């Protein structure tokens, strides 16, 4: 969930990724309807919303209430109708129907998450600081990363870390986690990161690789806690029926598991003459953008148009 950098008075306000690339390829009519599936702080909605007139509409979805509060502030200057709701994009069809939207001109999903979420000491998304081992992007979810780490059997843990984290050391990591929790519950990100480092025999600091040893394990747990891939599959499955003819779907992913789902869906709908794929290869950030915003370095944008 990327965010816009125009509200300098708010902390942890960020730059929406690949703005220029989106603006160059997607044109929305003045009375168009935009469904921003991951509105975040409103960066991408603001980009397109500036071109909408009073008859235009933005429906912004997010599972994080604090993001919606910021988006409300950042989008308050727009003349179009803006409706922001706390909803998972897996339920995009129901959300659109409830707000009178039959067809959309653009469905946009930025699958990253806000830096404000990473730095939130209660979310447990970072091992840079010692935080509660939570990882829920939506606090209405009942299962935390700590619940998974402390209750899953060794094989299930290993499979999860391998499937969602693509870590070849998954079995060893799972074994170390199970052994460690015999002495007491694992409750913080610092504890888990240290266990993973020991399991892989790699130091957290002074290592050759830029990638922290615990990165893949943390990714796997976050994906599992939030059902990120399952929700993405529901989003792309619902999109064709919600898009009007010549409407666009644009998805920005940040790791290969997400990108694979989007690529496969676009290809399937292209073969069925439902989509025209506008990005034969995913669009990535320029060197200049990465210099301004390091989070853009792993962003991949795919765009398709409804036939």
Phi, psi and omega in degrees: 000102181270161187223165184268157186254024186268343180262083189289345181279352179260135178289153176058034176274136190229173186267130177292130185282149172056035181298313182297318181296323177291313183297327181288336189250347185233123177239127183248135177295160183303326180260024184288164178242125179246130171249107178269103188289340180222072191295332179055233178266005173096011184301310181286326177296322178295321179304311182273330182295333179297336181265359179270144176267189182300335180272356177277167183211142171240126170252114182252128180249143171197149179271350184257113182298325180293326175295319180296325177298316179291320179298322179301318178293313186291335182258005186294339182276350183289146180272343179284168175286132180236121177238122181243127183226149177273099187208143174280139183293351173298335181255032186300322181295313180295319180298316180296316181297320180298335182250024170074018180264117176268320180220148180242150176272338179209130166247121184238133177223119174254108192276002175284178175234159187290148175297331178296329176286321179297320184274350180296117185295346181266346186276331179069035180268351187234145172257007176293328175230157181279113184234163172300141184278082187250288176073009177280125172280337178239113185287001173278346175292139186268335183262127179259171176297325178298322178298316180294313183297324186265348184243340182285145176286167187300317181294317180298319178297314180299316180296319181297313181294325179286316184291312186262341180252345180054040180260120181293341178269020188300320182293319179292320178298314180299319180297318179294321179297312181297321179294317184293321185288351174297331181273351180155158183297139176272118190237349184232159178294325180297318177300310183296316180300319180294322179296315180297317179300318179293320181298320183270355180065032181237135179285152176291329180235157178076017181271161179286319182285144176286340182277123177297140182305332184270357186304311184291323178295317179296319177300315182299315180293319180297317179298317181293315182300317186263002182048047188296318183286322177297319179292323178295319178299322178291322179297308183291332177290327182277338189301315184303320181288335182272336182279137172280167178302134184071009174284159185249147164238129180231126182233128176252116180251165185231000172207165191296330181294318176293311184299324180297319179295315181294314180301315181294320180294314179299319181295317179298315181287334174291316179295332179271008180060032176263319180244150161253121181280123182265350180234096180298324172237150181296143178275134180242168184287150175286163178300323180295318180293320179297325177297320180284327187216097186298337180293343181285348188295333181255006182285137176229124183253129173237138182229138173225157179240136180286127179280000000 
